[in-house]
Amino acid sequence: MNKQASLKNKTISGMIWSFSERISTQIVQLIVQVVLARLLVPEDFGLLGMIMVFIALSQTFVDNGFTKGLVREHNSTEEDYSTVFFFNLAAAIALYITLFFSAEGISIFFEEPQLVSLIRVIGVVLVINAFGLIQRTILIKKMNFKTETKINLASSLSAGVIAIFLALRGAGVWALVFQKIFMQFFQALLLTFSNRWLPSLVFNVESFKRFFSFGWKLFASSLIGNLYKEINQVIIGRMFLATDLGFYTNAKKLKDTAANSITQSVQKVSYPVLSSLQDDPTLLKKGYQKIIKNAVYITFPFMLGLMAIAPTMIPLFLGEQWASSIGYFQILCLAGALYPLHAINLNILQVKGRTDLFLKFEIVKKVVGLTLIVVSVVLELGIEGLLWATVINSYISFFINSSNSKELANYSSLEQLKDIGKTAFNSILMTIGVYIIGTNVLPFGYFLTLIIQVCSGVALYVTLSLLFKVEEFTTILNIIKPLVVRVLKRGHSNFKIFK
């Protein structure tokens, strides 16, 4: 088997397992979120949203771009892994101590006394997560997403059960806090047992310098990105009620559950795949093109379809008390539709070692985004105004992220738009049809309406794909067929054994 065929099979397998991991994990987390949304009140989610801002920013310092350097390198040594491990662990401990003593100041800023104890407890996830970073990197480098799938699914399920139990016992926001802690604990524990890797007692200064040279720009980019990503929660938490932040937080979490399932799968698989093709311009462009077209073929209808069914889906699953989050969720889905495009275009910059451009683009995008946010605050456009600023910036960011794609991979922004044109058009038509069915045609209850909307959306999208001869439909079908056959054969074998 030649290199291209082997890589293709490895990529498809990786995509399947990575996507399966994200979907299965997110389904479990979604079920848990639905149950918790019915057991808790919006204010609980608002309080968690306030503290997760600082956890997310701190985590950026822990996962500082060094692990990306490990994935990119073909021949990482034991000293490399151990050096990065100890640096990440030291950063995590230092940040936890900082958070511990900053808790009172954060509490005063948000005018929420409960935040002091919440921050001091949930901060331990930084240290726990540091133990799993290298373990996860090793699996990604080997493209062993099957093992990662099992670990993440087991961790999500276990942490979810604990959170639901605590919520039933009246723990309130603490149920959400311990869900985060146990999720990271189970992941780190299972990753360690699975890999059986332990760090050597060594810290190589030369390795550190090498990874720092590659990773500091990625770290700075991630820090800027996370600061921008979390700024809405800071503004809403400071200017509005915790209940309002709860509506926004849950809408954002639902959007992230959907958008990140695909985006993180694509990003996780495309980075090592494109890294292996970095020295062959022809293969690099072909791989780049296929990943973008196939990712968008799934993402666009998925995110736009969620917009259409939101008025039915959210009251059905979360309850009528969460109806105020419907509009927030719909706006966020418009921004989330482009996430895979952002991830893949940024991966090319990392693959080519152009972390300088990565940082430059991040700064430009965030300056544009912050300008839009300031305008919405000054004009007092409310929470919806902040979210529309996010949408506008997401679409501007596509052109910024892809501006060097022609030079680096001979695949320009205009070529990308041309390649995804049919998919975008079909997705919009499908979304309009599904929305009309849900709001103006069917007099049924939420459950039956949702089923009809989903089935109609899938049927319409497949029909449009066949009508306009969208090649990605055939590609996805060819990926799914072997899986279906394998499942049917396994089911048949189990049936014969049972007989």
N, C-alpha and C positions, 0 to 999 in steps of 0.2 A: 504494500500500500504506500503510495507516494505521500510526501509531506502535506500537500494541499488536501488530499482526501482524508488523511488521518486527522488533520486539524479541523476539517469540516465536521467529521463525526464527533470529535471532542467538543467542538463548539456547540453543536446541536444537543449533545448529551448534557453539557454544562448549562445551556439555556433552559433545557427541560427541567433539570433538577433545581437550578437556581430559581426559576419561575415557580416551580412546585413548592419550594421552600417558602418563598414570599407569600404565595397564595394560601398555602395551608396554614402558615403562621398567622397571616393577617385574618384569615377566616376565624381561627381560634380567638385571636385578640378582638375581632369584631363581635363575636358572640359574647365574650366577656364584657366588652364595652356596652353592649345592648343591655345585658343583665344589670351591670353596675349603674347604667343611666336610669334604670327603673327603681333601683334600690337607694340611690343617692340623689342629691339635689344639685342644680347647676352651680351653686356657690362652692361646693366641694371641688368640682372640676376647675373652677376659677382660681381657687387657692393653689391647686396643683400647677396650673398654668403659670402662676407667678413664680414659683420656685424652680420650675423646669427651665425657665429662661437662663438661670445662673448655672444649672447643671449642664445644660447644652453648651454654654460658652466655656465652662471649665473643661468639659470633655474634649473640646477642640484643642486645648493645650496638651492633653494627655495623648490623644491620637494626632500627632503633630506632623504628619506627612512622611515620617520615617518608614512606616509600614508600606506605604506606596512605593518607596524606594526598594524595599525588600522584594516586593512583587515584580518590579521592573527588572531587577538584576537577575541574570541567568544562573550565576554561581555564588549564591550567598553562603557564607561560612557559619559555623557554630558561634564563632566570636561575634559575627554580625548580629545574629539573632539575640544573643545574650546581651550585647551592648544596648540594642534598642529596647529590650525588655526592661533592663534596670533603669534606663533613662525614663521610660514611660511610667514605671512604678514610682520613682522618685517624684516625678511631676504630679502624679495623682495624689500622693500623700501631702505634698506641699499645698496643693489646691484645696484639699479637704480641710486642712488647718486654716487656710485663708477664709474659706466659706464659713467655718465654725465661728470664727471671731467676727465675721461680717454680718452674721445673721440678724443681730439687733438693728443695725443700720438699714438693712433691706426691709425689715419689718416696719420701721418708722417711715420709710419712703412710701410703701404701699398702704400704710395705716392699717395693718393687719397683724395684731399681736401674736396670733397663732403661728406665724411664719418662722419664728425663732426656733422652736422645737422641731418643726417640720424640716427645715433646712439642715439642721444639725444631724438629723437622722438619715435623711435621704442622701446626704452628701457621701455616705460610704459607698454608693454605687460607683463612684470614680475609682476608688481603690480596687474594688472587686473587678471592675471592667478591665483594669490594667493587667490583671492576671490572664485575661482571655485574648488580648489583642494579638500577640504573637501566635498563639494557638490557631486563631482564625486565619491569620495571614498564611500560615503553612498550608492550611486546607485550600485557600483560594489559589495559592501558587501551584498546587497540585491539581487544581480544578476539581477537587473532591467535594462537590456540592451535595452529593448524596448524604454524606455523613453530617454536613452542616444542616441539611434539611431536617434530619431526625433530631438533632440536638435542639435546634430552635423551636421545633414543634413541641417537643417534650417540655422545654422550659416555659413556653407560652402557656401550655395547658396547666402545668403545675402551679405557676404563679397566678394564673387566672382563678383556679379553684381556691387558692388561699385568699385571694382578694374578695371573692364572692362570699366565702365563709365569714371573713371579717366584716364585710358590709352587712350581712344578715345579723351579725352580733352587735350592730350599731356603731361600728368604728368610724363611720363617716369618711373624711378625707384620708385618714390613716390607712384605709383599705387600698387606696390608690398608691400611697407611698410605699407600702410593703409589697405591692404588686411589682413596682419598679425594682425594688431591692432583690426580691427573690428571683425575678427574671434574670438579672445579671449574675446572681449567685449560681443558679442552675446552669446557665450557659458556660460560665468560666469553669465550673466543676466538670461538666461533661466534655468540654473541649480538651481539658487536661487529661482526663482518662482516655479519651479517644486517640489523641496524638501521642501520648506517653512521652512528651517532650518536656524536659526540665532545663532551666538555664544553667550554664556553667558559671562558676564564680570568676567571671572575667569581664573587664570593661576595656574595649579597645578604642583608644583615642582616635586612631586613624579612621576606623570604621565610623565613629561618631561624626568626625569632620566630613566624611564623604556623604553620609546620609543627611547631615545638617545642610550641606551645600545644595543637595537636591530638594530637601523637604521644607526648608524654612519658608520658601515662597508659597508652597502649597498650604503650609500652616497659616501664614498671613492671609492667604486667600480664603481659607476656611473660616478664620476668625472674623474677617470682614463679612463674609457671607452669612455666618450665624448671627452676628450682631444685627445685620439687616433683617434676617428672617425672624428674629425674636423681638424686634422693635415694636411691632404691632401689639404684642402681648404686654409690653411695658407701658405703651401709651394707653391701651384700653384698661389695663389694671390700675393705672394712676388716675385716669380721667373719668372712668365709668365705674359702675358697681361690680363686685366680684361675680354677681349673677350674669351680667353682660359678658364678662370675660369667660364665664363658663359656657355660654352659648357659642362664643367664637372658638374657644378651645376645642369643644366637641366637634364643631363643624370642620375645623382644621384637621383634627385627628381622623375624622372620616375621610377627608380628602387625601390625607397622607397615606392612610391605609390602602386606598385605591391607587393613587399615583405612584407611591413608592414601591408597591408590589412589582410593577413593571420596571420602573426606572432603576431601582437598585439591582434587580436581576440583570438587566441589560448592562449596567455599569460594571457590575462585578465580573461578568463573563467577558465583555468586550475589551476590558483593559488588558488582561493577560493574553487574550487572542491577538489583539492589535499589536501588543508589545512583541509577540513572536514574529509578526510580519513587518516590523518597522524597517527592515533592510531591503525589502522587496516592494518598490513603489506600485507596481501593477497589482499585486495581491493585496496590498494595503488598501488601495482604493476600492477594489471589489469587496473586500471584507467590510470596510467602512460603509459602503453603499448598501449592502445587503442588511447589515445590522440596523441602519436607520430606517429603511423601508419596512422591514418586518416589525420593528418596535412601534413605529407610528401606526401601522395597520391595526395593531391591537390597542394601542393607547387612545387614539382619537375617538373611536366609537365608544370605548369603555368610559372615558371621562365625560364626553358630551352626553352619552346615554344616561349617566348618573345624574347629570343636570336635569334631564327631562323627567326622571322618575323620582327626584328628590321630594316633591310635595306629597307623594304617595308613600315613599320608603321611610322617611324620617318619623312621621307620626305612627306608622305601623310598628316599627322596630323600637324606637326610643320612647314613644308616647307623645301625647298631645302637648305635654309641658315643654317639649323641645321644638315646637313649631317655629319659634323665633330664630332658630339656627338655619332654617331652610335657605333663606336668601343668601346668608353668608356662605353656605356650602356650595351653592350654585355658582357664585362669583369665583370662589377658590378653584372650582373644577376647571374653569376656563384657563386659569394660569397653569394648573397641573397637567393639562394636556400636552404642554411643550416640554415637560421635564426630561423625558428620554432624549430629546434632541439636544438639550443643554448638556446632559451627562456625556453623550457620545462625542460631541464636539470638544468638550473639555478633556475627555480622555485622549484625544489625538494630541493635544498640547503636551500632556504628561508623557505619552508614549515617545514623542519626539524630543523629550527633555526640555521643552520650552516653558519651564515653570515661570520664567520672567514674563512671558505673555499672559500666562494664567493669572498671575498677580495683577498685571496691568489691566486686564479685562475685568477682573473682580472689582477693582477700584472704580473703573469707569461706570460699570453697571450699578454699583451701590450709590455713587454720586447722583446718577439719574434717578434711582429709586428713592433716595432720601429727598431729593428735590420734589418729587411727586407727592411724597408723604407730607412734607412741610406745607405744600400748597393745599392739600386736603385738610390739614389741621387748621391752617390760617383761615380757610374758607368755611370752617366748621361743617364739613361734609359728613361727619359722624363715622361710625365703624364701616359703613358701606363705602364711604369715600376712601378710607385706608385700603380696603380690599381691592377697589378698582385701580388704585395706584399700583398694587401688586400685579394685577393682570396686565396693565399697560407696560410695566417694566419687564415682565416675563417675555412679551412679544418683541420688545426692543432688544432684550438680551440675546435672543436667537441670532440676530444679525451681528451683534458684537462677538458672541462665542464662535460663530462660523466665519468671521471675517478673514481669518488666515487659513481656512481649510483648503483653499485652492493651492496656496503656496506649499503647505505641509503634506497634503495628500491628493492634490489635483482634483478636488471635489468642492466646487464653489457653493456659496449660499444659494445662488439662483438654480444650480443643478439640484440641490437638495429640495428646494421648493417645487421644482418641476417633478421630481420623483415622488413627492408626497401629495401632489395636487389631486389625483383621483381619490385617494383615501380621504382627504379633507372634505372634498365635495360630497362623497357618499356618506360620510359621518354626519355632516350637517343635515342632509336630506333625511337620514334615519332619525336624527334627534328631533327634527320638526314633526315628523310623523308620530313618534312615540309621545311627544308632549301633547299633541292634539288629541291623541287617543285617551290620555290620562285626564285631561282637564275639560274637554268639551264633548266627548262622545259617550264615555262609559258611566252609567249610573250606579255601578257596583261599589262594594266596600273596598277598603284599602288592599286587602290580601288578594282578592280576585283581580282587581285592577292592575296590581303590580305584576302578577303572573302574565296577564294578557300583554301588558306593555313590554316586558322583557322578551317574551316569545315573538311578538310582532317586530321588535327591534332587531333581534337576531335574524329573523327571516328576511326582513327588508334589507339588512346589510349584506347578507349572503347573496340575495337576488341582485343587488346593485353591483356587487363584486363580479358576479358572473356576467352581467349585462355589459359592464365596462371592461371586462377581461383584465381584472387586476391580478397580476402574477403572484403577489404576496399571498392571495387566497390559496393558490395551489401549493405554495411553499409551506404554509402553516398546515394545510391538509396532509401533506406528505410527512410532516413531523408527527402529527397526531395519529395517523393510521397505524404505525407500528406499535404505539402505546396501547391503542384500543385492541389490536390483535393479541398483544401480550396479555392484557387483562382478561380477555375472553378465554384464551387458552388456559390461563391459570385458574379461572373460574370453572372451566370445564373439567380440569384435572381434579380440583377440589371436590366437584360434584361426584366424579367417579369414585373417589376415595370414600366419600360419604355413603355412596350406595353400597 
